[in-house]
Amino acid sequence: MAMKTIVSRDNPAIKRLHGLATASKERRKQGETLLDGPHLVAAALAADWPLKALYVSESGLTGGEIQALVDTLSPSLPCTLLPDALFAHISPVDSPSGLLALIDLPESPDVGGLEDSLVVLDGIQDPGNLGTLLRTAAAAGICDALLTDGCAQAWAPRVLRAGMGAHFLLRIHEGVDVPAVLTGYPGRVLATALDVQAQSLYTLDLRGPTAWLFGAEGRGLSAALLARADTRVVIPMPGAVESLNVAAAAAVCLFEQFRQRLPR
């Protein structure tokens, strides 16, 4: 694959990439985002997700994994080689991976007709937590994730990196009015909550469709969403720990549902 080289921070393409890496406003304005690292780029390719351009650091190109991946790509895909310092300038993470891919932000899918199990993420602002939650949902066989306005941008580079390819396996709905969307939902609506009225996760029949509500650590679910739940759920914890990280709690709940759905 033929590559062009950029060496100046003043190059318009570098300024644009730096904006995409650091600012959600710029990503929305340009309608684009960045995939960071060979694993994420490979996951996009496996899902037939279209790439617009590729950016490789000089040291990254000397690594066998990145070189092998670049060699599999179409010669028509624009590919740019950058000095390591310039690549670090546009990298969305503190430890540059050596490979970035430019993609379009997808349009939010239709949120109607939800019938199977899904996750609702309310006010999850930490990119690592949000990406991990999406990864956990995809691993547990969930197809739809509904995000409220208080969440971090789902397609931000750091969220994408934490998701490790889950974004390409899920229907991600951002900025959702969840109570309105769940009107008519045929399954149960369960909220994780530290509440004396909450039922143990392990006493519930979870084989049917379920909307799982997960709120941000500290603040928890909004009052409106908590009121929408049919049942409040608690994870029994024999250890002297007050609560679990929200991503860990989601993993326990979703895989308990998966376990109950296994053929007996």
Summary of the structure (lengths in Angstrom):
residues: 264
radius of gyration: 20.5
end to end distance: 52.0
largest distance: 63.5
contacts: 837
relative contact order: 0.14
helix: 38%
strand: 20%
